[in-house]
Amino acid sequence: MDGLTKMWASFTGMGLMIAASFLITFARLKLKGIIRGVVSTVAFLLLLLSIVYMLISIM
């Protein structure tokens, strides 16, 4: 993979980590009940996806 593609994969991973961080903070502070669980699950999935993108950027 060329360097430019690795850079974009890294930026995508960082963006997903930031989005996951904001979502989990919002869920913990503002939401209750089942909605909180759904938003937390989405944040966790974004975090896992960001890990995949970061691993791709290393290769």
VOBA-1610 file (N, C-alpha, C; in pm, whole numbers, padded with zeros to 5 digits, always signed):
BEGIN
Met+00085-00117+00000Met+00000+00000+00000Met+00089+00124+00000Asp+00055+00223-00078Asp+00136+00343-00084Asp+00115+00432+00038Gly+00204+00527+00055Gly+00202+00611+00174Gly+00077+00696+00189Leu+00025+00745+00077Leu-00094+00830+00083Leu-00216+00753+00133Thr-00230+00629+00088Thr-00341+00545+00134Thr-00327+00514+00282Lys-00205+00490+00327Lys-00182+00465+00469Lys-00218+00587+00553Met-00185+00705+00499Met-00218+00829+00571Met-00369+00843+00587Trp-00445+00819+00480Trp-00590+00833+00488Trp-00652+00727+00579Ala-00597+00606+00578Ala-00646+00503+00669Ala-00621+00544+00814Ser-00505+00604+00840Ser-00473+00651+00974Ser-00566+00764+01017Phe-00591+00860+00928Phe-00682+00970+00959Phe-00824+00919+00984Thr-00866+00821+00905Thr-00998+00764+00925Thr-01007+00696+01061Gly-00904+00622+01099Gly-00902+00558+01230Gly-00907+00658+01344Met-00832+00767+01329Met-00834+00870+01434Met-00970+00937+01442Gly-01030+00965+01329Gly-01163+01025+01328Gly-01268+00936+01392Leu-01259+00806+01365Leu-01353+00713+01427Leu-01332+00705+01578Met-01207+00713+01622Met-01181+00714+01766Met-01239+00838+01833Ile-01226+00952+01768Ile-01282+01076+01822Ile-01434+01067+01828Ala-01495+01016+01721Ala-01640+01001+01719Ala-01687+00906+01829Ala-01615+00796+01849Ala-01652+00701+01955Ala-01640+00766+02092Ser-01537+00846+02111Ser-01518+00914+02239Ser-01632+01011+02267Phe-01670+01091+02168Phe-01781+01184+02187Phe-01913+01111+02210Leu-01936+01003+02137Leu-02061+00928+02154Leu-02072+00867+02293Ile-01965+00808+02343Ile-01972+00743+02474Ile-01987+00849+02584Thr-01922+00964+02568Thr-01938+01071+02665Thr-02081+01125+02665Phe-02136+01144+02545Phe-02274+01192+02534Phe-02371+01091+02594Ala-02348+00962+02567Ala-02438+00858+02618Ala-02435+00853+02770Arg-02318+00868+02828Arg-02308+00860+02973Arg-02366+00982+03044Leu-02353+01098+02982Leu-02396+01219+03049Leu-02542+01256+03022Lys-02593+01229+02904Lys-02723+01282+02865Lys-02832+01178+02844Leu-02798+01054+02819Leu-02899+00956+02781Leu-02927+00858+02893Lys-03045+00794+02886Lys-03083+00693+02984Lys-03155+00579+02912Gly-03156+00466+02975Gly-03233+00353+02925Gly-03173+00285+02804Ile-03262+00237+02718Ile-03221+00157+02603Ile-03144+00240+02501Ile-03177+00369+02491Ile-03107+00457+02398Ile-02959+00468+02436Arg-02933+00475+02566Arg-02796+00480+02614Arg-02719+00355+02575Gly-02783+00240+02585Gly-02720+00115+02546Gly-02692+00108+02397Val-02786+00157+02317Val-02768+00156+02172Val-02653+00247+02131Val-02650+00368+02186Val-02544+00463+02151Val-02409+00411+02200Ser-02404+00350+02316Ser-02280+00293+02366Ser-02231+00179+02278Thr-02324+00097+02229Thr-02287-00012+02140Thr-02233+00041+02008Val-02294+00145+01956Val-02245+00207+01832Val-02105+00263+01854Ala-02083+00326+01969Ala-01951+00381+02000Ala-01848+00269+02009Phe-01884+00157+02068Phe-01792+00044+02078Phe-01759-00011+01940Leu-01858-00020+01854Leu-01833-00070+01718Leu-01745+00026+01639Leu-01764+00156+01658Leu-01676+00253+01594Leu-01533+00239+01643Leu-01517+00212+01772Leu-01383+00193+01827Leu-01317+00070+01766Leu-01392-00039+01753Leu-01335-00159+01690Leu-01297-00133+01545Leu-01381-00060+01473Leu-01351-00027+01335Leu-01228+00063+01324Ser-01212+00153+01419Ser-01095+00240+01418Ser-00967+00159+01442Ile-00975+00057+01525Ile-00859-00029+01548Ile-00821-00101+01418Val-00919-00146+01344Val-00892-00212+01217Val-00823-00114+01121Tyr-00873+00009+01111Tyr-00811+00107+01022Tyr-00669+00139+01066Met-00646+00149+01195Met-00510+00176+01243Met-00415+00061+01210Leu-00463-00062+01224Leu-00379-00176+01187Leu-00349-00179+01038Ile-00447-00140+00958Ile-00426-00133+00813Ile-00321-00026+00782Ser-00323+00084+00854Ser-00228+00191+00825Ser-00086+00153+00863Ile-00069+00056+00951Ile+00065+00012+00990Ile+00126-00078+00881Met+00042-00156+00815Met+00093-00252+00716Met+00145-00187+00591
//
